[in-house]
Every structure is written in structure tokens, then in C-alpha cells.
Amino acid sequence: MSAGKSQGITRRRFLEQAAALTVGFTLAPLARGFAQAPSPLPGSLQKNRMLDGWLRINTDGTVTAFTGKVEIGQGIVTALAQIVGDELEVDLARIEMVSGDTSRTPDEGVTSGSRSIEESGSALRFACAEARGILLETAAAKLGAQVSSLRVEDGVVLAPGGARATYWELTTEAMLKREATAKTKPKPVSEHRFIGKSVPRRDIPAKVTGGAAYVHDMRLPGMLFGRVVRPPSPRARLVSVDERAAKSMPGVVAIARDGSFLAVAAEREEQAIAAAGALRKSAKWQQVATLPPAGRKLFDHLRRQPAQDSTVSEKNDAAAPAVKTLEATFTRPFQAHAAIGPSCAVAQWQDGKLHVWSHTQGVFPLRGELAKALKMPAADVTVTHREGSGCYGHNGADDVALDAALCARATGSRPVKLQWMRDDEFRWEPYGSAMLINLRAGLDAQGNVVEFRNELWSHTHSTRPGESDGTNLLAAWYLKDAQRPGSARNIPQPAGGGDRNAIPLYVFPRQRVINHLLPEMPVRVSALRTLGAYANVFAIESFMDELAAAAGVDPVEFRLRHLSDPRAKAVIEAVAAKAGWRPRQPGDGRRGRGIAFAKYKNLAAYVAVIAEVEVDRATGAIHVPRAFAAADAGLIINPDGLINQIEGGIIQSTSWTLREAISYDTTRVLTRSWADYPILRMTEVPSVDVSLINRPEERPVGAGESSQGPTVAAIANAVANATGRRLRDLPFTAERVKAAQT
Amino acid sequence: MAVTLTVNGRRRTIPAAPETPLLYILRNDLELNAAKFGCGMAQCGACTVLVDGKPVRSCVTPALAVVDTKVTTLEGLGSAGKLHPLQKAFIDEQAAQCGYCIAGMLMSAKALLDETPHPSEAKIRQALAGNLCRCGTHNRIVRAIQRAAKEMSP
């Protein structure tokens, strides 16, 4: 393979080494049957308990670390290498990271929810600490020294008096073939060399030099190009299509049709596109009007749908009576991940076995789902991660893998690279669910919130592969022998799905949070970065400002007054100081400032944001020139990586907030291109100033989804501060701003 | 059917229909990874390359239209072993998240700096307004271009 050149060489080198050492490292979650429940281990070690599933010390002076988490532009592979380097005491250049491959890495489920540092990071931290301990014990025996007298410098174990042994000499095949105990304590912060440093990302050099960085860049011998011909609307059925005409077009090798699934493979990419166009033209479809009402009517509709109701939080502490009650309703439309590059996968069949290269967030769940869809044993499917464009949650990555597999099945053993076109991505990716949030709260005579109720309506926020009773891959629903998508389920608290961050972190004595999960999903939905948190934080933090105004208290002061968690207070105080917040400063009709806060999932990073807005009352245009953020993600692994995630989250959320909504009619999704779905441009994004609070004594948590909720609410509060008018329906389009002025 | 193009200083004859969009020839025939398919409609800029020094969207540019020109892709600026100051600046500023838009950003930036060696921040933003980024790396990209501008002509 000429593409994935570096990857290919790495893999080959790995295989050679593996053969030389005859190490059959252990991927099975448990090496043997347990009579009783296994003892708890940190992070993903719990389910992947063998040390050699995580780590290999190679005789050639390198270390290979394995992670089930994958790079999706968030810098995780670099951060994990920093952890490995510190715990093993080896230089980063020695470390080869292998991520997301069903044939090589641990099963860590899905790379999502900002959990990778906690799950994979903890596992590698303890596995490496333990491996270092084993190496030291071996060295002590060899050198005739006490373990406590040894120190390590870049893989060289040094004994007093100058005797030395290297990891590369000490390593044996059997050394790490054992179950982790997690009894070796990881290094204290004071001994970290790499953790806490802004180590440059490993993936960036290839990305700025045209290296083979993405699955899109793969080239396999004999590879064909595939395109899929999606129906014109959800649930449409293919009645007829002129396959013969397309088959006779230049370069066309195969047409894959199965029920209403239709794809084409050709020698050249432009030939595949042309043939897909011809098939589309001749295809006759039976369409059905299945989509819900659009615009404002959607939300009345959602409220009337059958729902699975659950009380997510209920508190009835003693408190003074409410003397003033406020109520408000907030809405969020269906919104898209909208990665710049449409989803892509490479698939190859050989002797009945399937190999797929994919930018999936979960190679193991995808393998299982592909096996289900293709009715074959999972053991015959290999899924290897290659980077893709963006991510931001469950987009088309998994679906296109099945498309590629179905297309390649029609070509014999020739591999097929299948990429979606722009409109495939916009019309068929699963969207972040629309949400309706009704809030009610009561203030006592002192202006304290004594009662709070959040009632929300939402579809599920996760219909990923591997999660359900059905088959969560798009093409599977259109096959002749059609499979069903899985039934809706909500990710349970404390993380939550639709109800993520629906429980305020504030101390309200009487509180009720009710989640109405809408199981029918006429519009396809799944995880979009933050899940329900974006809308819940929008609603709660907007409402906090409304309550503060009703109580006649500054928004910063009002928040601090209702918080007990010192880390929460600290980020609010830090961002207020950084931005030079002046209490109760009114806007000038055009410009204003707003603050908002959340602890993501109520269990991860704390972020407070202050946004500045400029509202053009004549045109209704909102510009966000500047945003400040303060973030506490516990022990910081890579400060610059953390800042990059916070900055990116703020900018993406600003775009969601000001611009974004999917449009559709009764039958079809109408959003097809960037013209229909404008996102913020270079000239329109805010400058972002991020302050970090490092907490070396606290567990490190991810932050990729921590700033989006605070950002939307800070903008809403800034608009209210500027104009005196509150916007409660997303996005804040010029029309809505103008309407709110009158 | 064949078409002859000059890409990154090399003349190459490619067995493709002359109306083939330049992007597919670059990516698939010449195995140049940098230019990316984003939209196929000249809306996002991920496929940006230089044609006689001017940024064009290779996804909507037929090969036929560039036969007598010089096409430059990101690979023509520098390589991992010999970075162009713009590439180095993007690494120094860690100006990427997923990075899919970055090659297009770099080519738009190259065209800008060739014409305006010391652009204002506003001018940089204007020049890159047709290149979409979804990860929110915009401000780092601007900083990287400012850094490269300083580096290239102090």
C-alpha cells in the first residue's frame, strides 16, 4: 500500500517484531474465567486487564502502547503518549502509539463524552507504572541492587555505583503477560516530565505537509472508488433503476444493489460520481411524508408526542416560600455535525472476511454492527481506525463503513474507497436532537432560588452502533432483508443523554427535573458534541440571568451565591477577573456582555464563559467579537491541547448558536450544502481568551465538550444585556433578533 | 484520453478525461494527499491549490482549464523534512484540530503572502473567509499566518 505510508511501515515493522518475539499479546478482556467478580481496576483496565494488551517493551529500544481510543482531532494520542512517557520514564520519541484496531488494541468502546483521558489515560497510567515496577524488579535482581536504590533515565535503569541495564535488554516475552493489579502507584505530579507540558501534537506534521493522514488518503493495490446513491428522502423505497445504462459507463466495475441500497464502484473517482449521478437520474422511488412539522410548530408537536417520562432529580428540602415565580421555555432545532470532509471508508473482502478502515469513534462497536448488518461472525470482520474529518460526535463515519462494505462485496476482492458527497453528509448524518425545555423557578423574599423545575422534551442523543437491540447503520434499514434501527434509550444519569446537565449544579432546596424521552424518531438523531448539555445549559444559564434580574442581583454574584462547589466558584471568579467584569453594568443597546457556567455532565470539567456581543438592531445581525473562558479539567495533561479544545468548542458553539438549523419539509431534508447551512467564517468568529486552572491533585478529565453549553448561554445573556430582549429559541438568526426588538 | 499538467514543477501526463476535476487527478493519479474533497461545489475551500499563484478550487476546475499553467499543491511548498515557513508556523502554533481544512487554508495563505507579505489581521481573515473550518481553529490559523509572515520577510 502506497498510502498510509507511515502507517504501513509501522504496521509492517510491528508485525516483524511480533514475529521475532513471538509475543501473542493478550486482547481478550479476561485471560481466564473468574470464579468471583474481578477486583476493580482503574479506567479501561477494568475490562482489559492484561498488561500486554496495553503495552509492549520492544528489544529495539522502542515502546508500543495500545489504546482503544482514537484521534478525532482532539489530540488524545499525544496526551496518552505523554502519560506513557512519564510513567515508564522513556522519551516520547521512543513511543509508538497504536490506536483503534480490532486486531490489536484493547476494546474501549467509543471515543466520546470527553472520557478518553479518564478511561484510557488511567489504564495506561497504571499499566505503565506497573510495568516500570516489573522492569525495576528484574533489573534489581540482575544488578544485585535494591529496587529502591534504582532510578530510570529514558529506559536505562541505573544502580548506585554505575551498574546499569536497559529496558530493551530486560524485556522478555512473558514479562507483561499478566493481569494488572494497579497496586503500583503512578508518579506524583512533581516527577512528571511530559504531563502538564504543551507537547506538540503527533498528528499535525502530516496534516500540514500532505502526508497520508486520513482514511481519505488511503490507496490500496487495485482499489476502486465507490459512491452511494441514497434515496431522495428518509424511508423511501427504490422501485426501479436502470442499472444497465450505468454499468456501461466508462470505468464502472460494479453496481451494488440490495433492496433500496444502491452504490457503484468504478476505476476512477470521477467515473464513480458520474455513474452514481446516472443511477440517481433513472431511479424511481416511492417516498413517504414522515417528517415532523418544521419551525416553531415542531416544538408544539414534540410536546404532544408519546413519551417515556422519568424524574431525573427530585429534592424537597425545607426552604422559605417562594414570593416570585418565573417560567420560560427554550428551544433548540435539529443541528448537524457538518464536518468539512464527508464521511469515507475503505473496505476489502478476502476469502469471506472483511477488513474496513474507518474514522469511526469505536472500532469494536462498529465491528459488531457490521457483522450484524452483513450477517457474518464478528470474528471475520476487522476494523482499523484511520482519521477522518472533524467528528463532533456520531456522524456518518459508521454508516459509510457499511456502504463501503456492501459496495466492495460486489467487486470480488478489490478494495473500495467510498466517500459520501456533500449532500449525502448533510441529509443523512444523524443530527443532534431538537429539544424543548420548560423551566420554572421561585425566588424567596431574599432573592434566593427556593424551587426549580426543569421539564424537557427530546429524542435520544445516542443511536450509535453497538448500543441497542437493532442495527444502527443507515444502509441496513434499506436492504431487501431490511433490519431495524435500535429502539431509543436515554444514556442514564449521572452523565445523562437528553437530560445531560439538566440538573443544575446550583443548590436549590426544592428541585424537580423531568425528562420526556420521545422514542419515535422521524428525523434521524444521535450524539452531537455535548448531547443534551448544550440546550440544557443554554436554558438553565439563561434562566439564571432572568432570575438574577428578578432578584436585582448581578449575574456573577447570583451564581456564586447559589453554588457550594469551590471549583465551580473558582472558574466563575477567574473568568470575571480576566474579563474585567463590572457588576450590573447595563448594555448600551448595541453592545453587551453575558456570563454562563457549567460543569460538563456535572462530573467533568468546569468551564465559565463571558461573551461579548454587538447587535445590529437594524439588520438583526449578532456579532460575537470576543469570548473569555476559565476552565478546570483537574490535572492538566497538555495545556495547549486543552486550550485548543476550549477555543474550538467556543467557536463551534457560537456558530451553532447564531446560525445553525437543519431544514426539511414533510418528506425530505432540504439542507444539502453549505449554502443551506452557513457556519461561522474566519471573519466572523470571536477571539477567545482561555485561562486554565490546574488541579494537580484532582483526576484529569476531558474538556472537548465542556465549553459549548456555557458559550450559548453567555451569548444569550449578552444579547439580553445589550438589548434588554431575551432570545430563547435557537439559532439567534437576524429575523428572530429583529422580531424580538419589536 | 489523456491530459498533460505541470504540478509542483513536474510535467505529467495523466490518463483521464480532460474535463475531470483537477482535484481527482491530484489526489488519485498524482497521489498528492493535501487537497481534499469537501463539497465539490467551491463552497468550503478544502481543495484549494494555486494555479499560476492564484488560489483556485480544484474540485470545480476541469483539468483542461489548467493545462498551460503551473499548479502548486501544499506538497509543492515543502515537506516534512523541509518545511515551508507557513507549514512550520502551523506546527508551532498547533493550528489544527482535525486538520482536514488545513491544506486549503495553507494554500490560501500562501497566495495572500505572495501578494501581501505583511497583511493585517483583518486582511488575513478576509483572504481566508472562503475556507471553512469546523473545529474552531480559526484564530490559531490567523496567528500561524502572522508568524509565518514575520518569518518570511522580517
Interface residues (C-beta under 8 A of the other chain):
Chain A: S2 A3 I72 G73 Q74 G75 S198 P200 R201 D203 I204 P205 A206 K207 V208 T209 G210 G211 A212 A213 Y214 H216 D217 R219 F225 P250 R268 E269 E270 A338 A339 I340 G341 P342 E387 G388 S389 G390 C391 Y392 Q419 M421 R422 D640 G641 N644 Q645 E647 G648 G649 I650 I651 Q652 S655 S673 W674 A675 I679 R681 M682 T683 V685 S687 V688
Chain B: A16 A17 T20 P21 Y24 R27 N28 E31 L32 N33 A34 K36 F37 G38 C39 G40 M41 Q43 C44 A46 T73 L74 E75 G78 S79 A80 L83 Q87 F90 I91 Q94 A96 Q97 C98 G99 Y100 C101 I102 A103 L106 A122 I124 R125 Q126 L128 A129 G130 N131 L132 C133 R134 C135 G136 T137 H138 N139 R140 I141 V142
